[in-house]
Amino acid sequence: MHIVAKHLMKSFGSFQATKDVSFEIEKGKLIGLLGPSGGGKTTVLRMLAGLEDPDSGEILFHGKKVNDIPPQQRGIGLVFQNYALFRHMSVYDNIAFGLTVQKRSKQQIKERVTELVELTGLKGLEKRLPHQLSGGQRQRVAFARAIAPEPQLLLLDEPFAAIDAKVRKELRTWLKSMINRLGITTIFVTHDQEEAVEVADQIMIINQGRLEQKGSPIEIYQHPQTPFVAGFIGESNQVSDIHRFKGFNNVAVSETKATIRPEFVEIGFLGEISIPSAAETGIVNNIYFRGTNWQVEVEVNGQILFAYRSLELETLKPSDSVLVLIHRVYLFHEQEHLTVENALKTDPMPVHI
């Protein structure tokens, strides 16, 4: 299903949940709606589903306006974080429910449920009741039930929130594989960055009712278009005055607040830094083991920065004096967003995103 949303506005009393939200989603894409709690993600999802009516704006499915079409006629499958399975029904009957409502024949229902039981890895569990299943199994039943009537759009509201971390990771991989095989346009709400980056073809970041940015996970990570996105996706340092650092003294914009990702920062002793002449002197405050590397907290020019350091290098200690080289920063000035390289390196020119 191809989806277009135009200028969606929705308020609940004095609270404005969405503010002029517009976007387009191509058929077959897996979209992650990402943002902080209360940012407007679920409101957007519920408007697409027909569970909430926008105060203004249009929703179009395949070019047809659906604002006044009830949920059951929109060709949508819904999956909620609490599964919402029928407790008195078996796995088989839960999956078959939508097909029964459509008045499919018993043979058609049997063939479709059998197909979905195989697809979702539930074979052998058809006669069990929901309370006899694990959380991951219950969520698979919810997915199977949602896609049984062959919807054109699948909407998932934080589908993995009630599942433990290990099973959640397994289900994410399974979901992406299943959606790719089925080719159903899918939108899922999440506040988990890792989940969105791992699963989604594209991410839509919503904050305070506004769509901050839409793009592939790598586009959003490498080329944030707003200060919020730069600070929300991944880890980052916020620097109040970038002019105080070597190589950024003459940045040609009046805005000096910058966002610096830890991977933009090189930290170490003399002989470990690629361009010592461009580095500052800093003092290590703390180090944190992260499994694959160290995260180092260092104070430079009165500013706290976080950087990563390889486990293969000598372990730093609090109070160590180190060199700190900032390779690049993100700057946001009015409607302009820039990636600026350290001017003491070979290419001093800012790169426009």
Secondary structure, DSSP 4 states (H G I P E B T S, - for coil): --EEEEEEEEEETTEEEEEEEEEEE-TT-EEEEE--TTSSHHHHHHHHHTSS--SEEEEEETTEE-TTS-GGGS-EEEEETT----TTS-HHHHHHHHHHHTT--HHHHHHHHHHHHHHTT-TT-TT--GGGS-HHHHHHHHHHHHHTT--SEEEEESTTTTS-HHHHHHHHHHHHHHHHHHT-EEEEEES-HHHHHHH-SEEEEEETTEEEEEE-HHHHHHS--SHHHHHHSS--EEES-GGGSTT-TT-SSS---EEE-GGGEEEESTTT-S-GGGPEEEEEEEEEE-SSEEEEEEEETTEEEEEEEETTSPPP-TT-EEEEEE-EEEEEETTEEEEEE-TTSS----EE-
